[in-house]
Amino acid sequence: MSAQHLKNIKSTLLSDNYYILKKFSFDYLMSNGQWVNQAREVYNRGDGAGILLYNKTKKTVILTKQFRMPTYLNENNDGFLVEICAGMLDKDNPEACIIRETEEEVGYRLKEVKKVFEAYSSPGVMTEKMHFFIGEYSDDMKVSDGGGLDEEHEDIEVLELPFTEAVAMLNSGKINDTRTIVLLQYAQIHNLMD
């Protein structure tokens, strides 16, 4: 990794308990031509994929609800978050990942998905890039109740909601997960339910 605006990059491992947290110190060339020393902590948890599942006939979407310790710590009452189905790539390609995660988390075996974009989740601190998908589902694709994997201690509630209700939850602040907001707005802009 080299760039003309960086030099003297040094890293210190702070934690590798679950993912990798490192502190980086480096010299950075400012736009005014001066070199300054900076330090940043960077969390590397790998890349992820997320999907908005929708059904045009029923005018519904499938979302999940699960406990998230960081949201609990940030005064989000009980820590439960309504969000899209998502997961870490775990060395899969993004499409294979999201098809696997959809079956594990919500119990639907998808035939096809459509990638709509990819974006960095929180570039000030994380290396993670999210791959965003949409996928149309139907009742005959349901193969289980979902809920996640027992061995990963996942406890995921599957929510099938009218699209209008999901949008109302978005507008009232009951949905405050950025990934979910982005895909619900994508669905609105692109008239997915028409």
N, C-alpha and C positions, 0 to 999 in steps of 0.2 A: 504494500500500500504506500504509494508516494504521490505527493502533489507539490506544486511549486509554492503553495501558500502555507505548507506545514513542514516543520522539521523538529528534530529532537523528541520524537514521540516515545514516551515511556509508559508502561502499564504496570499496575499493581493489582493482583487478584485480591478482591475483598471477600467474595463468597462464591462457592460453586456447589452450594447445598442443593439447589433444585435446578436453577439455571445459572448463568455466569454473570456476576457483577464485578466490574473492574473500574479502577480509577485511572484515568489517562491524564498525563501532563504533557504539554506540547507547546512549541513556539508557533504562533500564528501571525501571518503577515496581514496587517490591517490595510484597509483601502487607502489610508494616508501614507503607506510605505513603511510604517514602523512595525517592528517585531515585538510581540507581547507574549508573555508566558501565561497559559491558561490551564485550568484543570477541570475535568468533567468526569462524573461517574456515569458509566454506560452499562445498561442491563441488556444482555443478549439472551433472549428466550426463543430465538428462532422465528420463522415466519409462520403466518396463520392463514386460514381461509374461513370465510363466513358466507352464509346464503340466506336469502329471503325466499321462503317457500310460499307459493301463491296458487290459488285455485280460482280460475276465471268463472267457472260455472257457479260455484257456491259463493264467490266474492269474499274469500277468506284467505288468511295468512296463518302460517304456523310460526310461533315464537316460543321461547323457553323462559323459564323463571328459575333462577338458582342463587344460592348464597355466594356473595363475593366479599371476602374479608376487607380488601382495600376500600370498598364503598361503605362498609360498616364503619371503618375507622375514619372516614371522611364525613361523618354525621349523616349518613343515609339511613337513618332509623334502624331498621332491622337488617340491612345489608343485602336484601334480596333485590335482584335486578332482572327486569324483563329485557330480553335480548334475542338476537337472531341465533340460529344454530351456527356454531363455529368451533374451530379446533386448531391445534398446532399441526404443521405439515408432517412432522416426524419422518423426514426423508422421503415422503411421497411427493408426487407432483400435486399442485393445488387442486386439480379436478378430482383426482383419486382421493385426496384427503377429504374434500367436502362431501363426496358421495359416501365415504366411510362414516364420517361424523354424522351425517344426516340419518343414516340407519341406526347408529349407536344412540344418538341423543333423542331423536323424535320417532324412530321406528318406521321410516319410509324408505323404500329402496327405489331410488331415482333411476330413470332410464337415461336422462340427459340433463345437463346443466349448461348455463350460459355465463361466461365470465364477462363482467361489465366494466371492471377496472381494478387497479391495485393502488394502494396508497400506504404511506407510513403512518403508523398508529400514534406515536408520540415521539417525534424525531429529536426532541431535546434531551431525551434520556434513554430511549429504547431503539434497538436495531430493527425491531419487528416491522415487516411489511405485510399488510393484509391483502389477500386476494378476495375480491368481492364477486359473488355469484348470485344469480336468480335461478329458480327452478320451479317449473309447474308440477304440482302433485295432484293425485286423484286418490280416492278411497281404496281402489284396488292395488295401490302401491304399498299399502300398510302391511308390514310383516311382523311388527311387535309393538309393544306399548312405549318403547323408547325408555328414556330416563337415564341413559348413560351406562357406563361400565361399572359393575360392582367392584372389580379389582382396582379401579381408579377412585373408588369411593365417591362417584358422581351421584348426585341426588337432584335430578333435573325434572322439573314439572313441564309438561308439554301443553302449550296453549294454542288451540285453534280458535282464532278470533275473526269476526267480520273485519274486513279491511277498514271500513269506516270507524270501527271502534279502535283499531290500532292507531289510526291517524288522530283520533280524538285524544288517545292516551299520549301520543307524541306532543300534540298541541297543548295539553294540560300539564306537561312535565312528568307524567307517570312513566314515560319511557325516556330515560336520560343516558342511554348507552350510545356513544357516538356511531358505532358501526351500524346499529339498528336504525338510528335516525337517518343516516346516509342512505341506506337501502330503502327505507319507507319513502323518503323523498324521491329517490330514483323511481320507485313505482308510481308515485304521483306524477312526476314530470313526464314519464314515458307511457302513461295511461295503461299500465299493465292489466288493469281489470276490465278494460273495454274490449 
